[in-house]
Amino acid sequence: MRSARAFDGARFLDSGATVLVEGRSIVGVEPFGYAVPAGCSVTTYDGTLLPGLVDAHVHLCTDSGDMALDRVAGYSGAELDAVVTEALARHLASGVTTVRDLGDRRYHVVSRRDAQHDRSEPRIVAAGPPVTVPDGHLHYCGGAVTGPEEIRAAVRERVDRRVDVVKVMASGGMTTMGTDVAAPQFSLDDLRLLVDEAHAAGLPVAAHAHAAVAIDLAVEVGVDSIEHASYVVRSASGGAGTAATDAQLEALGASGIAVCPTFGGFTVESFARFPEPMLARLREFGRTPEAIVEERMLLTRRMAEAGVRFVSGTDAGISPHKAHGRFAEAVIELGSVTGSAAALATATGVAADVCGLSGVTGRLAAGHDADLLAV
């Protein structure tokens, strides 16, 4: 495969690329004008050749409808399987060849990962059910714990199930009514215990965190990625908004922790189409869609200036504006802050590293899987 324009997972190649493929693997990457060996078939593309995209935050068990997460608990096994199959098909059609699932229901996606025997659908990196507190964010997925012994048991269970990453809900979430996005769900000691237990077993930890305090705790205990990282704080009037000090952002940048801002559909127009329960929460916080978008984009620019390491992921499947198969929107939105090349890296090479797939995918390089995309 060759193209006069190529992105290798870190940068655009001035010389374009001729990617030599044998079976399912890349065996060499040469300039566009490389003279291929006799008898080697060549396909030339007019657009840009790049590694297959990696969406680092998806929910395969959700169908992209209104309040999709709320309906997961009521699905039968067959219904869940149908939703996952459709989600994977949408991702593949949009150029995504790997997904990191961070919201499983009772290990259904883990089982689906284990059943993959070919590459006719995107590769799955699976977390299993998120670890949360009783009645906490996504508690109905089956990962609620109380106290140190249950935290240890939860990590052991995930090790036994051979998950690829442990997901913890460090704060409440927008889509689980009754949880507080401005407050942590775990104490510092409990969160440190979970991270230490996971790391001792060789597993990274991805922390869902909206609350500024929860993000600070996640940085202190050394999680491997922070999802959303929106720095929500309560105002004196009881509302909520985005606020982060320079010191907080500098600490986050210095930590090297990957931050997934879960962009994609993050526009004023998308917020206006939220289902009523989520619109009610916005009214409760005293925030308009315009203010939320403006504050979050400003926060992202400040994060970039502080050297924060970004990875792209969409939160795909949780609602119509976060539908499966719309990953390009997340890359474009982040690119408005970081620039195109840096944003593409967050969706290819960086994302592969964050997902534990360094040397496997995310780059145009010999020895990597031939997960290739032409656009």
C-alpha positions in Angstrom: 0.0 0.0 0.0 1.3 3.4 -0.8 0.3 7.1 -0.7 2.1 10.3 -1.3 0.8 11.6 2.1 1.2 9.5 5.2 1.0 9.8 9.0 3.0 7.2 10.9 1.4 7.5 14.3 3.6 10.4 15.5 4.2 12.7 12.5 3.4 13.3 8.9 6.0 11.8 6.5 7.3 14.3 4.0 8.2 11.5 1.6 4.9 9.7 1.8 5.0 6.0 2.4 5.0 2.6 0.8 3.9 0.1 3.5 5.0 -3.4 2.8 2.6 -6.0 4.2 2.9 -9.7 4.5 -0.1 -11.6 5.8 -1.5 -9.4 8.6 1.8 -7.7 9.5 3.8 -4.7 8.4 7.2 -5.9 7.3 8.6 -2.5 6.1 7.9 1.2 5.6 9.6 2.9 2.7 9.2 6.3 0.9 6.4 6.8 -1.6 8.7 6.2 -4.6 10.2 3.0 -3.3 10.7 0.3 -6.1 8.8 -2.7 -4.8 10.1 -6.2 -5.4 9.0 -7.9 -8.6 5.7 -9.7 -8.3 4.6 -7.6 -5.3 1.1 -6.2 -5.9 0.7 -2.4 -5.2 -2.3 -0.4 -4.2 -1.9 3.3 -4.4 -4.2 5.8 -2.6 -4.7 9.4 -3.4 -5.5 10.5 0.2 -3.6 10.0 3.4 -2.4 6.6 4.7 -2.2 6.2 8.5 -2.5 3.5 11.2 -6.0 2.4 12.1 -7.5 4.6 14.8 -7.7 3.7 18.5 -10.7 4.9 20.5 -9.5 4.8 24.1 -12.9 5.2 25.8 -16.0 3.4 24.5 -19.0 1.6 26.0 -19.8 -1.3 23.7 -22.8 -2.4 25.8 -24.7 0.8 25.0 -26.7 1.5 21.9 -26.1 5.2 21.4 -29.7 6.0 22.3 -31.0 8.4 24.9 -29.9 7.4 28.5 -28.3 4.3 26.9 -26.3 3.5 30.1 -29.4 3.3 32.2 -30.9 0.6 29.9 -27.9 -1.7 30.0 -29.0 -3.4 33.3 -32.2 -4.6 31.6 -30.6 -6.3 28.6 -30.6 -10.0 28.2 -27.3 -11.7 27.2 -28.5 -12.0 23.6 -29.6 -8.3 23.5 -26.2 -7.2 24.9 -24.4 -9.3 22.3 -26.4 -7.6 19.5 -25.6 -4.2 20.8 -21.9 -5.0 21.0 -21.9 -6.4 17.5 -23.5 -3.3 16.1 -21.2 -1.0 18.1 -18.1 -2.8 16.8 -19.3 -2.6 13.2 -19.9 1.2 13.5 -16.4 1.7 14.9 -14.8 -0.3 12.1 -16.7 1.5 9.4 -15.3 4.8 10.8 -11.7 3.6 10.6 -11.3 2.5 14.3 -9.5 -0.8 14.5 -9.0 -0.9 18.3 -11.3 0.1 21.1 -10.8 0.3 24.9 -14.0 -0.6 26.6 -14.4 1.1 30.0 -18.0 0.3 31.0 -18.7 -3.4 30.8 -21.8 -5.1 32.2 -20.8 -8.2 34.3 -17.9 -9.0 32.0 -19.9 -9.4 28.8 -17.4 -7.4 26.7 -14.5 -9.3 28.3 -16.1 -12.5 27.1 -16.5 -11.0 23.7 -12.8 -10.1 23.6 -11.9 -13.7 24.5 -14.1 -15.0 21.7 -12.4 -12.9 19.0 -10.5 -15.3 16.7 -10.0 -13.1 13.7 -9.7 -9.4 12.8 -13.1 -9.0 11.2 -14.0 -6.5 13.9 -12.0 -4.0 16.0 -9.6 -5.4 18.6 -11.0 -5.0 22.2 -9.1 -3.8 25.2 -11.4 -4.6 28.1 -11.8 -3.3 31.7 -14.7 -5.3 32.9 -17.3 -3.6 35.2 -16.1 -0.3 36.6 -15.2 -0.4 40.3 -17.6 2.0 42.0 -19.4 2.5 45.3 -22.9 1.3 46.3 -25.4 3.3 44.2 -22.4 5.1 42.7 -21.8 5.9 39.0 -22.6 2.8 36.9 -23.2 0.7 40.0 -25.7 -1.4 37.9 -22.8 -2.8 35.9 -21.9 -5.0 38.8 -18.7 -3.4 40.3 -19.8 -1.8 43.5 -17.5 -2.2 46.5 -17.3 -1.1 50.2 -14.0 -1.0 52.1 -10.5 -2.4 51.7 -11.4 -6.1 51.6 -14.0 -5.7 48.8 -11.6 -3.5 46.9 -8.9 -6.2 47.1 -11.4 -8.8 46.1 -12.6 -6.7 43.1 -9.0 -6.4 41.8 -8.4 -10.1 42.3 -11.6 -10.9 40.4 -10.5 -8.7 37.5 -7.1 -10.4 37.4 -8.8 -13.8 37.3 -10.9 -12.6 34.4 -7.8 -11.3 32.6 -9.0 -7.8 32.1 -6.5 -5.4 30.3 -7.2 -2.4 32.6 -9.0 -1.6 35.8 -11.6 1.1 35.6 -12.5 3.0 38.8 -15.2 5.7 39.2 -13.3 8.3 41.3 -16.2 10.7 41.1 -19.9 10.7 40.4 -21.1 10.8 36.7 -23.6 12.8 34.7 -25.5 9.8 33.5 -26.2 8.2 36.9 -28.8 10.2 38.6 -28.1 10.7 42.3 -24.3 10.7 42.0 -22.3 13.9 42.5 -19.9 14.9 39.7 -18.4 17.5 42.0 -17.4 15.0 44.7 -15.0 12.0 45.0 -16.5 8.6 45.5 -13.5 7.0 47.2 -11.2 8.2 50.0 -7.5 8.7 49.3 -6.6 5.5 51.1 -9.1 3.4 49.3 -8.2 4.8 45.9 -4.5 4.2 46.7 -5.2 0.6 47.7 -7.0 -0.1 44.5 -4.2 1.4 42.4 -1.5 -0.4 44.4 -3.3 -3.8 44.1 -3.8 -3.3 40.4 -0.3 -2.3 39.7 1.1 -5.2 41.8 -0.9 -7.5 39.4 0.5 -5.7 36.4 -2.7 -3.9 35.5 -3.0 -0.2 34.7 -5.8 1.9 36.2 -8.2 4.3 34.3 -10.0 6.7 36.6 -13.2 8.4 35.7 -13.0 11.8 37.4 -15.1 14.9 36.9 -14.6 16.4 40.3 -11.5 18.5 40.8 -10.8 16.9 44.1 -11.1 13.4 42.6 -8.6 14.3 39.8 -6.2 15.5 42.5 -6.6 12.2 44.3 -6.1 10.3 41.1 -2.8 12.2 40.4 -1.6 11.6 44.0 -2.1 7.8 43.9 -0.6 7.5 40.4 -3.4 6.2 38.1 -2.4 5.6 34.5 -5.2 7.5 32.8 -7.9 10.0 33.8 -11.1 10.0 31.9 -12.9 13.3 31.4 -10.8 15.4 33.8 -13.2 18.3 33.7 -12.3 19.8 37.2 -15.8 20.3 38.4 -16.2 22.3 41.6 -19.3 23.4 43.6 -20.0 27.1 43.9 -21.2 28.8 47.1 -24.7 28.8 45.6 -24.7 25.1 45.1 -24.2 25.2 41.4 -21.1 23.6 39.6 -18.5 24.8 37.2 -15.1 24.1 35.8 -12.1 25.5 37.9 -8.5 24.3 38.0 -5.5 26.2 39.4 -2.2 26.5 37.6 -0.7 24.3 40.3 -3.2 21.5 39.7 -2.6 21.5 36.0 1.2 21.6 36.4 1.0 18.6 38.7 -1.2 16.8 36.2 1.2 17.6 33.4 4.3 16.6 35.4 2.7 13.2 36.4 2.7 12.0 32.8 -0.8 10.5 33.3 -2.7 10.3 30.1 -5.9 12.4 30.0 -8.8 11.5 27.9 -11.1 14.5 27.6 -13.8 12.4 25.9 -14.4 14.9 23.2 -16.7 14.2 20.2 -20.1 15.8 20.0 -18.9 18.4 22.5 -20.8 21.3 21.0 -23.5 23.7 22.0 -25.8 22.1 19.5 -25.2 18.6 20.9 -25.9 19.8 24.5 -29.2 21.2 23.3 -30.3 17.7 22.2 -29.6 16.1 25.6 -32.4 14.0 27.0 -34.5 15.8 29.7 -32.9 14.1 32.7 -29.4 15.4 31.7 -30.8 18.8 30.8 -32.3 18.9 34.3 -28.9 18.2 35.8 -27.4 21.1 33.8 -30.1 23.4 35.2 -29.4 22.1 38.7 -25.7 23.1 38.2 -26.7 26.5 36.9 -24.7 26.0 33.7 -25.7 26.8 30.1 -24.4 24.7 27.2 -22.5 27.7 26.0 -20.7 28.2 29.3 -19.8 24.5 29.6 -18.3 24.3 26.1 -16.4 27.6 26.5 -15.0 26.6 29.9 -14.0 23.1 28.9 -12.2 24.2 25.7 -10.3 26.9 27.8 -9.4 24.2 30.3 -8.1 22.0 27.5 -5.9 24.8 26.2 -4.5 25.3 29.7 -3.8 21.6 30.0 -1.9 21.6 26.8 0.2 24.6 28.0 0.9 22.7 31.2 2.2 19.7 29.2 -0.6 17.3 29.8 -0.4 14.1 27.8 -3.7 13.6 25.9 -5.3 10.5 24.5 -8.4 10.5 22.3 -11.6 8.7 23.3 -15.2 9.5 22.8 -17.3 7.9 25.6 -19.0 6.2 22.6 -22.4 4.8 22.9 -23.8 6.6 25.9 -26.2 8.9 23.9 -27.0 10.1 20.3 -24.4 12.8 20.4 -21.8 10.2 21.6 -22.8 7.6 19.1 -20.5 4.7 18.1 -18.7 5.5 14.8 -18.1 9.2 15.3 -14.5 9.1 16.5 -13.3 11.7 13.9 -15.3 14.4 15.8 -13.2 13.8 18.9 -9.9 14.1 17.0 -11.1 17.2 15.2 -12.2 18.9 18.5 -9.0 18.1 20.3 -7.0 19.2 17.2 -8.6 22.7 17.5 -6.4 23.0 20.6 -3.3 20.8 19.9 -3.1 21.0 16.1 -3.8 18.2 13.6 -0.6 16.1 13.9 -0.7 16.1 17.7 -4.4 15.2 17.7 -3.9 12.3 15.2 -1.1 11.0 17.4 -3.5 10.9 20.4 -5.7 8.7 18.3 -3.0 6.3 17.0 0.5 6.0 18.5 -0.3 7.5 21.9 -3.6 5.7 22.2 -1.9 2.4 21.4 0.7 3.1 24.2 -2.1 4.0 26.7 -4.0 0.8 25.8 -0.9 -1.4 26.4 -0.4 -2.1 22.7 3.0 -0.5 22.0 4.7 -2.5 19.3 1.3 -4.0 18.2 -0.7 -1.2 16.5 -1.0 2.5 16.3 2.1 3.1 14.0 3.3 2.5 10.5 6.3 0.4 11.5 7.8 -3.0 10.8 6.5 -5.6 13.2 3.2 -3.9 13.9 -0.1 -5.3 12.8 -1.3 -4.1 9.4 -4.1 -2.1 10.9 -4.2 0.5 8.1 -6.5 3.3 7.1 -6.6 5.4 4.0 -8.6 8.6 4.0 
